[in-house]
């Protein structure tokens, strides 16, 4: 039997977004994978310093300083770079279907990612991530100390769209560039389309207009004059065809 921690967040568009929080096991596995990648990068850096530049990190203070800067850049910059540039996913998280988001469900920013990873120095104590693992277990939203400081969550990504989201067979996928549409935005569209039958006419029009107004500029090839609800259906069909 699998137990999952779920969290429901009301988006600015008024559409509830349900997130599944990642637990200790999946996060620890993702961290191990990332450490392997970081170790490979550090070994490559060491080889470049020693054989490419001719600097031995153990031979002088200057060389040791270069090595220390490089080590910090990999230890801290690796996670920040991937989380900011890859929608909250390091390679380890991506392989495990995890993503870092803000507590509002919005994507992480450089500032939030920087804070959560600087505080990692506390989470890693006493060298085995014990503080971080205990924090994940005892906090209501499965947050390590860095997450609490930065206001972030680690969630499980939905591998497929909710099955109850139905799009008319007449709505065809479009030759649009939808690469700028993130998973959380797609989830908001899916949730809206799944619940539109329960919405009053005025609320339906307003929410569709707000969602379409925010997402249409991100879609290359979209027709501005197309109806908002139809645009959202076409966007869903297009993204679903590429998942």
DRENKEPA-507891 format. One record per residue (C-alpha): x, y, z; residue in one letter. Coordinates in steps of 0.05 Angstrom, whole numbers, m for minus. Layout:
<sites>
+--------+--------+--------+------+
!      x !      y !      z ! rest !
+--------+--------+--------+------+
!      X !      Y !      Z !    a !
...
+--------+--------+--------+------+
</sites>
This chain:
<sites>
+--------+--------+--------+------+
!      x !      y !      z ! rest !
+--------+--------+--------+------+
!      0 !      0 !      0 !    x !
!     28 !     68 !    m20 !    x !
!     14 !    130 !     22 !    x !
!     22 !    198 !    m11 !    x !
!     22 !    267 !     20 !    x !
!    m22 !    312 !    m22 !    x !
!    m28 !    387 !    m20 !    x !
!    m82 !    430 !    m53 !    x !
!    m64 !    501 !    m73 !    x !
!   m112 !    553 !   m101 !    x !
!    m80 !    585 !   m161 !    x !
!    m90 !    660 !   m177 !    x !
!   m139 !    638 !   m231 !    x !
!   m183 !    606 !   m178 !    x !
!   m168 !    535 !   m202 !    x !
!   m146 !    487 !   m146 !    x !
!    m79 !    454 !   m161 !    x !
!    m65 !    387 !   m127 !    x !
!      8 !    371 !   m114 !    x !
!     38 !    306 !    m89 !    x !
!     95 !    319 !    m40 !    x !
!    159 !    278 !    m48 !    x !
!    182 !    237 !     11 !    x !
!    250 !    220 !     41 !    x !
!    263 !    159 !     m2 !    x !
!    253 !    191 !    m70 !    x !
!    290 !    254 !    m50 !    x !
!    349 !    214 !    m22 !    x !
!    353 !    174 !    m86 !    x !
!    352 !    237 !   m128 !    x !
!    407 !    268 !    m84 !    x !
!    451 !    206 !    m93 !    x !
!    445 !    210 !   m168 !    x !
!    462 !    284 !   m167 !    x !
!    523 !    270 !   m123 !    x !
!    548 !    221 !   m175 !    x !
!    542 !    274 !   m229 !    x !
!    576 !    326 !   m184 !    x !
!    632 !    277 !   m169 !    x !
!    643 !    267 !   m243 !    x !
!    646 !    343 !   m253 !    x !
!    696 !    351 !   m196 !    x !
!    740 !    295 !   m223 !    x !
!    739 !    329 !   m291 !    x !
!    757 !    396 !   m258 !    x !
!    815 !    364 !   m221 !    x !
!    842 !    333 !   m285 !    x !
!    837 !    400 !   m321 !    x !
!    873 !    436 !   m265 !    x !
!    928 !    384 !   m260 !    x !
!    940 !    364 !   m332 !    x !
!    909 !    420 !   m372 !    x !
!    932 !    481 !   m331 !    x !
!    988 !    447 !   m294 !    x !
!    962 !    465 !   m224 !    x !
!    964 !    413 !   m169 !    x !
!    911 !    431 !   m116 !    x !
!    955 !    401 !    m62 !    x !
!   1019 !    437 !    m81 !    x !
!   1005 !    510 !    m63 !    x !
!    957 !    557 !    m30 !    x !
!    936 !    589 !    m96 !    x !
!    921 !    521 !   m126 !    x !
!    882 !    501 !    m64 !    x !
!    842 !    565 !    m70 !    x !
!    825 !    549 !   m142 !    x !
!    802 !    481 !   m121 !    x !
!    760 !    508 !    m63 !    x !
!    725 !    558 !   m109 !    x !
!    712 !    503 !   m160 !    x !
!    686 !    456 !   m106 !    x !
!    638 !    508 !    m79 !    x !
!    614 !    526 !   m150 !    x !
!    597 !    453 !   m164 !    x !
!    568 !    438 !    m95 !    x !
!    523 !    500 !    m94 !    x !
!    518 !    523 !   m167 !    x !
!    499 !    455 !   m195 !    x !
!    432 !    453 !   m159 !    x !
!    416 !    527 !   m168 !    x !
!    432 !    526 !   m243 !    x !
!    389 !    465 !   m257 !    x !
!    331 !    486 !   m212 !    x !
!    327 !    555 !   m243 !    x !
!    341 !    536 !   m316 !    x !
!    307 !    468 !   m317 !    x !
!    240 !    484 !   m283 !    x !
!    261 !    460 !   m214 !    x !
!    293 !    395 !   m236 !    x !
!    364 !    372 !   m226 !    x !
!    384 !    309 !   m266 !    x !
!    371 !    267 !   m203 !    x !
!    303 !    298 !   m192 !    x !
!    284 !    292 !   m265 !    x !
!    302 !    217 !   m265 !    x !
!    258 !    208 !   m203 !    x !
!    200 !    250 !   m228 !    x !
!    211 !    305 !   m176 !    x !
!    210 !    381 !   m182 !    x !
!    224 !    440 !   m135 !    x !
!    170 !    493 !   m133 !    x !
!    152 !    551 !    m88 !    x !
!     99 !    541 !    m35 !    x !
!     49 !    576 !    m80 !    x !
!     62 !    524 !   m134 !    x !
!     99 !    575 !   m177 !    x !
!    168 !    560 !   m207 !    x !
!    229 !    573 !   m164 !    x !
!    269 !    636 !   m175 !    x !
!    344 !    647 !   m169 !    x !
!    335 !    676 !   m100 !    x !
!    293 !    619 !    m72 !    x !
!    338 !    566 !   m102 !    x !
!    400 !    602 !    m76 !    x !
!    372 !    604 !     m5 !    x !
!    350 !    531 !     m3 !    x !
!    418 !    508 !    m28 !    x !
!    460 !    552 !     17 !    x !
!    422 !    524 !     77 !    x !
!    440 !    454 !     51 !    x !
!    503 !    461 !     94 !    x !
!    456 !    454 !    155 !    x !
!    414 !    398 !    125 !    x !
!    475 !    356 !    109 !    x !
!    497 !    353 !    182 !    x !
!    528 !    311 !    211 !    x !
!    553 !    291 !    142 !    x !
!    497 !    241 !    126 !    x !
!    438 !    289 !    114 !    x !
!    409 !    269 !    181 !    x !
!    383 !    339 !    197 !    x !
!    350 !    345 !    129 !    x !
!    318 !    276 !    132 !    x !
!    291 !    288 !    202 !    x !
!    263 !    355 !    180 !    x !
!    228 !    323 !    120 !    x !
!    196 !    271 !    165 !    x !
!    171 !    317 !    220 !    x !
!    147 !    377 !    178 !    x !
!     76 !    379 !    151 !    x !
!     98 !    392 !     79 !    x !
!    159 !    347 !     77 !    x !
!    207 !    406 !     78 !    x !
!    281 !    404 !     97 !    x !
!    310 !    464 !    132 !    x !
!    330 !    496 !     66 !    x !
!    259 !    489 !     40 !    x !
!    231 !    521 !    103 !    x !
!    279 !    580 !     96 !    x !
!    265 !    590 !     22 !    x !
!    191 !    574 !     22 !    x !
!    198 !    516 !    m27 !    x !
!    169 !    446 !    m36 !    x !
!    193 !    384 !    m71 !    x !
!    136 !    351 !   m108 !    x !
!    124 !    291 !   m152 !    x !
!    109 !    309 !   m223 !    x !
!     46 !    283 !   m257 !    x !
!     67 !    235 !   m311 !    x !
!      2 !    241 !   m348 !    x !
!    m56 !    289 !   m349 !    x !
!   m118 !    273 !   m307 !    x !
!   m160 !    222 !   m344 !    x !
!   m224 !    261 !   m331 !    x !
!   m199 !    318 !   m375 !    x !
!   m236 !    308 !   m440 !    x !
!   m223 !    347 !   m503 !    x !
!   m271 !    344 !   m562 !    x !
!   m246 !    297 !   m617 !    x !
!   m254 !    355 !   m665 !    x !
!   m200 !    394 !   m629 !    x !
!   m134 !    376 !   m662 !    x !
!    m63 !    386 !   m638 !    x !
!    m31 !    447 !   m669 !    x !
!     38 !    461 !   m697 !    x !
!     51 !    508 !   m640 !    x !
!    115 !    521 !   m601 !    x !
!     91 !    504 !   m530 !    x !
!    160 !    495 !   m500 !    x !
!    150 !    556 !   m454 !    x !
!     89 !    525 !   m421 !    x !
!    110 !    493 !   m355 !    x !
!     79 !    433 !   m321 !    x !
!     46 !    474 !   m267 !    x !
!     13 !    518 !   m320 !    x !
!    m10 !    457 !   m358 !    x !
!    m39 !    428 !   m294 !    x !
!    m78 !    492 !   m283 !    x !
!   m107 !    486 !   m354 !    x !
!   m124 !    413 !   m343 !    x !
!   m158 !    428 !   m276 !    x !
!   m199 !    484 !   m307 !    x !
!   m222 !    442 !   m366 !    x !
!   m239 !    384 !   m320 !    x !
!   m282 !    428 !   m275 !    x !
!   m312 !    476 !   m325 !    x !
!   m379 !    440 !   m323 !    x !
!   m386 !    459 !   m250 !    x !
!   m372 !    533 !   m261 !    x !
!   m423 !    588 !   m270 !    x !
!   m422 !    620 !   m339 !    x !
!   m391 !    685 !   m313 !    x !
!   m336 !    649 !   m275 !    x !
!   m323 !    603 !   m334 !    x !
!   m312 !    662 !   m381 !    x !
!   m269 !    700 !   m331 !    x !
!   m223 !    643 !   m313 !    x !
!   m215 !    622 !   m386 !    x !
!   m197 !    694 !   m404 !    x !
!   m146 !    699 !   m348 !    x !
!   m113 !    633 !   m364 !    x !
!   m112 !    645 !   m439 !    x !
!    m88 !    717 !   m430 !    x !
!    m28 !    693 !   m389 !    x !
!    m11 !    632 !   m432 !    x !
!    m25 !    655 !   m503 !    x !
!     37 !    701 !   m507 !    x !
!     80 !    640 !   m489 !    x !
!     54 !    598 !   m547 !    x !
!     87 !    609 !   m614 !    x !
!     37 !    607 !   m672 !    x !
!    m26 !    617 !   m630 !    x !
!    m80 !    660 !   m662 !    x !
!    m98 !    719 !   m618 !    x !
!   m170 !    723 !   m643 !    x !
!   m186 !    650 !   m625 !    x !
!   m235 !    640 !   m567 !    x !
!   m204 !    631 !   m499 !    x !
!   m235 !    564 !   m482 !    x !
!   m219 !    536 !   m551 !    x !
!   m148 !    561 !   m545 !    x !
!   m140 !    524 !   m479 !    x !
!   m169 !    460 !   m509 !    x !
!   m121 !    464 !   m568 !    x !
!    m63 !    478 !   m520 !    x !
!    m81 !    417 !   m479 !    x !
!    m88 !    373 !   m541 !    x !
!    m21 !    398 !   m567 !    x !
!     17 !    386 !   m502 !    x !
!    m17 !    319 !   m490 !    x !
!      6 !    296 !   m559 !    x !
!     78 !    311 !   m540 !    x !
!     80 !    281 !   m469 !    x !
+--------+--------+--------+------+
</sites>
